[in-house]
């Protein structure tokens, strides 16, 4: 219980550093630390970065979600994320309109075909992007591709899409891409968003960003494979 309480305090303290202008020493005292030094040591052990670095921006913090008792225990999971402003950017790739109830079959099928087509045209499969501007739960557009360079020759069947400027919650995933991405998606929508006092979904976009598989011994199935999940958010 004491470990859970400590993790929750440090998790919320990280949110305070990002979302408020409170002094670091005031946040330390607020969460039961007698000095800035003891708070900094505990904070750095938990988040991997010191309070000053997080306050300056660009460093990730960890979210330790609260436990909920409803016959079973939920939560208590750790997610590493950061809040980042991104300008609009363009992506090029293969797209398909997919019904939500067919996504578990159609998305993997699209990946199989798109990976080969992108490779043939010298386009990396850096992104998997879901676009659902209507947000009506019926269907979405899914794009597999890479950043678009102005003037780049567009292969037959490929499309260019602009992803609008947004504030993004960027979650890091480590491990086999198929498992780590699915697990993180579930944690975000079942744990992080329902428990966030500061943020809510801002638009119908979901960006999966994948590292180059060539950098890992077993590619996307490597136990250390790295990918990110971006969710557009806004203050409540």
Buried (B, 14 or more C-beta within 10 A) or exposed (E): EEEEEBBBBBBBBBBBBBEEEBEBEEBBBBBEBEEBEEBBEBBBEBBBBBBEBBBEEEBBBBBBBEEEEEEEEBBBBEBBBBBBEBEEBEBBBBBBEBEBEEBEEBBEEBBEEBBEBBEEBEBBBBBBBBBBEEEEEEBBBBBBBBBBEEEBEEBEEBBBBEBEEBBBBBBBBEBBBEEBBEBBBEBBEBBBBEEBEBBEBBBBBBBBBBBEBEEBEEEBBBEEBBBBBBBBBEEE
